[in-house]
């Protein structure tokens, strides 16, 4: 089963998927698409450091009700999937197909973030922002950044508002079947503990 909210998918990604998926071989090259969602883990330079930095600065606010379920993917599971996909391509089991990757079960996003921050002794501001308000703020901020040609990212975007407030999780049954993907090898609880320990060192 899979459930998603409205999402804004970058056009280059769509173009690449349409070009390659559905073709087992193009010019002798075997291809498949791996689609891990929200990769995280020790050494992550993007997702969790931004969350933690905003929380420390008092600028991280819950968007939406806080009940939205989201897929996440530990970096070791993502790496395993690439090796498994290589073997499957060689044996001819997955050419031209796309595979969702995750930890196997979605997390309640804001519970997961809250748990991580608590282990780091960081408090999340209690007052949430309604999803519609965050989307409107993102629309305005994107317009200002574009009009004034400002550098960096706006404090809120439509994409971020959707990602932080809507359900988006997917079935990984195909990856389990065709690739032998087993996310239980690197469980979320262990990954969080390792990440927290790496930050505290």
N, C-alpha and C positions, 0 to 999 in steps of 0.2 A: 504494500500500500504506500502511496505517496501523497503528500499534501504540500501545496505551495501557496504563498500569497502572490500578489502582483509583484513582478520583478522586472528590473530594467537590465536587459542583457546587452553588453556591448556588441555593436555590429560586427567588429572583426571576429569575435568568437563565433557568431552565427555563421559567418561566411566560411570559416574554416571547417565547422561541423558539416555544412552542406557540401563542401568540396570533397571531404574525405570519407565521411560516414556513408555507408552503403556501398563502398567499393573495397573489396578484399585486397585487390592489388592495383596499384597505379604505377605504371612504368617499372614494375618489378619490386616496388616498395610496399611492404605490408604495413597497414596502419590500423590503429584503434584509438579511441578517445577515453581517457581517464578523467573523471570529474569529481575530485575530492572537494568537500565543502568545508570551509573555514579550517585550514591547516594550522595547527598549533603544536607547541612543544618546546623543549629546551633549545635555546638559540633562535627562537622566533623573533625576527626583527620588525614585524609589522603589527599583527593583530593584538596580542596580549600586551606588549609594551605600550601601545597607544591607549588601551583601556586603562592600564595601571597609571600611566602618566596623567590622564584626564581625571581619574579618581583622586589621585594625590593632590591635584590642583583644585579639587572641588568643582570640576567642570563636567563630570560624568553624571548624566541624568538618565534614569530609566525611561525608555520610550514605550508608550502603550501600557497595557494592563499588566505586563510582566508574566503572562501565562503562555506566551508563544513558544512552541517547540521548534528546535533548530538542530540540524545535523552538524557535527564537528568531526574532524579527522586528525588523529594524532600523526605527527610527521613520520614516525616509524611505520605506521600502517600505510601511509601514502608511499613511502619508499618500498615497502614490501610489494605493494600493488604493481609498481613499475617493473620489478623483477619478475613477478608472476605473469604480467602481461607480455613481457619479452618471450618467456617460455611458451606461453599460449599462442603467440603469433608464429613462432617457429614451428609449432605443431599444427598450426592451421585452425585453431579453435575460436579465435576472436576477431579475425580480420574484418574491418569495416564497421565494427560495432562501438557503441559508447557505453561506458560503465560508471554509474554513480558509486562513490566511495564515502564511507563514514565509519563511525564507531559501532554501527549496527543498531543502535537505538538513539533517537533524538534526545537532547537534554532540554529542560525548561531553561531557556537562555539566561534569564535574569537570576534564577536560583543558582545556576552554575557560576555566573560572574560574581554574585554575592558571596558564594562559598569560597571562591578563589581570593577575593579581596579580604574576607575575614581571616583567612589563614596568613595573609600578609599584614594584618592589623590595619587595614584601610577601610574607612567607613564610606558606604555609598549614600549620597544624599537621598533623603526619604521621599521627597516630592517628585512624582513622575511627570512627564510631558505627554499629553494625549497624542496618539499616532498622527491624527489629522493635522494637529498644530505643528508637529515636527516636520511633516511633509511640506506644509506651507512655508515654514521657516527655511527649509532646504531649497525650495523653489526660488524664494526671494534671494537667499544667499548666493545661489548659483548665478542668478541674474546679475547681482552686484559684482561678483568676482569676474564674470565675463565682460560686463560693460566697462569696468574700470581696469580690466586686465591685471588683476591682482595676482600675485604669486602665491603658491601653496594651495592648500585645500580650504574651502569654506568650513566654518565650524559645524555646519549641518548640510547634508545634501539629500536629495530625494531618495537616492539609492541607500544611503545609510539609514534613513528613517524607515524604509521598508524592511531592510535587513534586521533592524533591531526590534521591530514591532510585530512582524508577521510570522506565521508558521512557514517553514520551508525545510522539508525533510523528504527523503526519497528511499525507495526500495533498493537494496544492494543484492537482491537475490541473484541477478545475472552475474555479478562479479563473484559471488560465492560459487555459483555453478560452473562458469566458464574459466575462471582464473584460479579458483581454489582460495579466494581471498578470505582471510580469517581475522577480523579486527579484534577478536577476543585475545589475540596474542599480545596486544598492547592496550590494556584496558584504560578507560578514562581516569579512574581513581588513582591508578599508579602514575599515569602521566601528570596529573595535577600535583601529586606529592613530589615528583621529581622536579617539576617546574618551580614549585614554591621553594624547595631546597636550593635550587640553583640561584634564585633571586636573593635568598637570605645569606648566601655565602659571601 
